[in-house]
């Protein structure tokens, strides 16, 4: 088996985990979900779920990961038996789903960073583009968010992600996030301070921070479901990311302290992103409760930047923040699949990374070429996968590890951790599973409806391609040992 990598420093692990949690989940998806779900109404529920559900779940994923010292599939086989491997495969599949659409959104960010620097004007001058980001924001996002332009940007983004993961945990992921996370925080603070000076910023802050009880009462179930999905997404729990990161930890680290630090830092950065986005958007327009969508961070902000004297400069700074956030999260998701190949099949990291990068280049292409598929992955499948994965992780900790789970949590901790270990186990055994089952059942009908609508528009040859793909995937699972031997 190939020698496993490890974190060089505790700070490196925390920043990498925060980078994974921050990502587009906070700077892109959080404003989008907030705008879609009533602004402040969503924020109140989201904060409650982060600390009552997502944080205990994050600690649970840490406990299982450090105990198993493997990727998700190997961890459950090692701690339980081979019959528990499917739980690991849920995590791997969820990671595949998330990065498949995430890399497309990351490509949008790179394209807007390029455009803010004048790339859109250059492409238009040579006849390669018909719109510009700040000249016609809505039309431009429509032109670059799906089709060949989205595909090219996606391939660039996934290539950059693979390049960082290629160099390993300490030399690749840790080094990169030690630069990216502080840069994200400093740039967001500067942008927030500037945004507060804009005329109309107060209206944006009110939409974002003043609780809208009426909207919450009228849309409680939908807001809770959206907030739960966002909380799990933004802390990267349920996809095996934090499990994999924890597998590289030593026993002298306090999982409770590290988990709490990550949750607080991640939430603070998410709130900071909102303090940037909503004052800017409301200074040059507004957002109606229940409206938004994945383009809100691009179309609305590009419209705002277009009305500023130094709009392209400010836009370039903002989209640089977004690009750093996107990469810091994408590398953590890719690491889940790379770690699986390294741990379970002794494939060299370099070769595994190249193979996984090519896999995501292919799967992301589907989302880049179809906005309906992108919406299915981003709105429905990701939320269901994260909730299902976390539910399985926690039930495994309760049913199989039992006392070992609290013993693992106590390692490297102090009196506070000792006092909280038993209540934490009771929480993940009772309240969290009920909440996660509610979330899964609440989101399943929408996912099935969306999938049915999507399949209804698929031509006959599409089903043939899908059948071939499923048969190929089944063979890949059955003959994975032979495939791994061939790869070596």
Rosetta blueprint (number, residue, H / E / L):
1 X L
2 X L
3 X L
4 X L
5 X L
6 X L
7 X L
8 X L
9 X L
10 X H
11 X H
12 X H
13 X H
14 X H
15 X H
16 X H
17 X H
18 X H
19 X H
20 X H
21 X H
22 X H
23 X H
24 X H
25 X H
26 X H
27 X H
28 X H
29 X H
30 X H
31 X H
32 X H
33 X H
34 X H
35 X H
36 X H
37 X L
38 X L
39 X L
40 X H
41 X H
42 X H
43 X H
44 X H
45 X H
46 X H
47 X H
48 X H
49 X H
50 X H
51 X H
52 X H
53 X H
54 X H
55 X H
56 X H
57 X H
58 X H
59 X H
60 X H
61 X H
62 X H
63 X H
64 X H
65 X H
66 X H
67 X H
68 X H
69 X L
70 X L
71 X L
72 X H
73 X H
74 X H
75 X H
76 X H
77 X H
78 X H
79 X H
80 X L
81 X L
82 X H
83 X H
84 X H
85 X H
86 X H
87 X H
88 X H
89 X H
90 X H
91 X H
92 X H
93 X H
94 X H
95 X H
96 X H
97 X H
98 X H
99 X H
100 X H
101 X H
102 X H
103 X H
104 X H
105 X H
106 X H
107 X H
108 X H
109 X H
110 X H
111 X H
112 X H
113 X H
114 X H
115 X H
116 X H
117 X L
118 X L
119 X H
120 X H
121 X H
122 X H
123 X H
124 X H
125 X H
126 X L
127 X L
128 X L
129 X L
130 X L
131 X L
132 X L
133 X L
134 X L
135 X L
136 X L
137 X H
138 X H
139 X H
140 X H
141 X H
142 X H
143 X H
144 X H
145 X L
146 X L
147 X L
148 X H
149 X H
150 X H
151 X H
152 X H
153 X H
154 X H
155 X H
156 X H
157 X H
158 X H
159 X H
160 X H
161 X H
162 X H
163 X H
164 X H
165 X H
166 X H
167 X L
168 X L
169 X H
170 X H
171 X H
172 X H
173 X H
174 X H
175 X H
176 X H
177 X H
178 X H
179 X H
180 X H
181 X H
182 X H
183 X H
184 X H
185 X H
186 X H
187 X H
188 X H
189 X H
190 X H
191 X H
192 X H
193 X H
194 X H
195 X H
196 X L
197 X L
198 X L
199 X L
200 X L
201 X H
202 X H
203 X H
204 X H
205 X H
206 X H
207 X H
208 X H
209 X H
210 X L
211 X L
212 X L
213 X H
214 X H
215 X H
216 X H
217 X H
218 X H
219 X L
220 X H
221 X H
222 X H
223 X H
224 X H
225 X H
226 X H
227 X H
228 X H
229 X H
230 X H
231 X H
232 X H
233 X H
234 X H
235 X L
236 X L
237 X L
238 X L
239 X L
240 X L
241 X H
242 X H
243 X H
244 X H
245 X H
246 X H
247 X L
248 X L
249 X L
250 X L
251 X L
252 X L
253 X L
254 X L
255 X H
256 X H
257 X H
258 X H
259 X H
260 X H
261 X H
262 X H
263 X H
264 X H
265 X H
266 X H
267 X H
268 X H
269 X H
270 X H
271 X H
272 X H
273 X H
274 X H
275 X H
276 X H
277 X H
278 X H
279 X H
280 X H
281 X H
282 X H
283 X H
284 X L
285 X L
286 X L
287 X L
288 X L
289 X L
290 X L
291 X L
292 X L
293 X L
294 X L
295 X L
296 X H
297 X H
298 X H
299 X H
300 X H
301 X H
302 X H
303 X H
304 X H
305 X H
306 X L
307 X L
308 X L
309 X L
310 X L
311 X H
312 X H
313 X H
314 X H
315 X H
316 X H
317 X H
318 X H
319 X H
320 X H
321 X H
322 X H
323 X H
324 X H
325 X H
326 X H
327 X H
328 X H
329 X H
330 X H
331 X H
332 X H
333 X H
334 X H
335 X H
336 X H
337 X H
338 X H
339 X H
340 X H
341 X H
342 X H
343 X H
344 X H
345 X H
346 X L
347 X L
348 X L
349 X H
350 X H
351 X H
352 X H
353 X H
354 X H
355 X H
356 X H
357 X H
358 X H
359 X H
360 X H
361 X H
362 X H
363 X H
364 X H
365 X H
366 X H
367 X H
368 X H
369 X H
370 X L
371 X H
372 X H
373 X H
374 X H
375 X H
376 X H
377 X H
378 X H
379 X H
380 X H
381 X H
382 X H
383 X H
384 X H
385 X H
386 X H
387 X H
388 X H
389 X H
390 X H
391 X H
392 X H
393 X H
394 X H
395 X H
396 X H
397 X H
398 X H
399 X H
400 X H
401 X H
402 X L
403 X H
404 X H
405 X H
406 X H
407 X H
408 X H
409 X H
410 X H
411 X L
412 X L
413 X L
414 X L
415 X H
416 X H
417 X H
418 X H
419 X H
420 X H
421 X H
422 X H
423 X H
424 X H
425 X H
426 X H
427 X H
428 X H
429 X H
430 X L
431 X H
432 X H
433 X H
434 X H
435 X H
436 X H
437 X H
438 X H
439 X H
440 X H
441 X H
442 X H
443 X H
444 X H
445 X H
446 X H
447 X H
448 X H
449 X H
450 X H
451 X H
452 X H
453 X H
454 X H
455 X H
456 X H
457 X L
458 X L
459 X L
460 X H
461 X H
462 X H
463 X H
464 X H
465 X H
466 X H
467 X H
468 X H
469 X H
470 X H
471 X H
472 X H
473 X H
474 X H
475 X H
476 X H
477 X H
478 X H
479 X L
480 X H
481 X H
482 X H
483 X H
484 X H
485 X H
486 X H
487 X H
488 X L
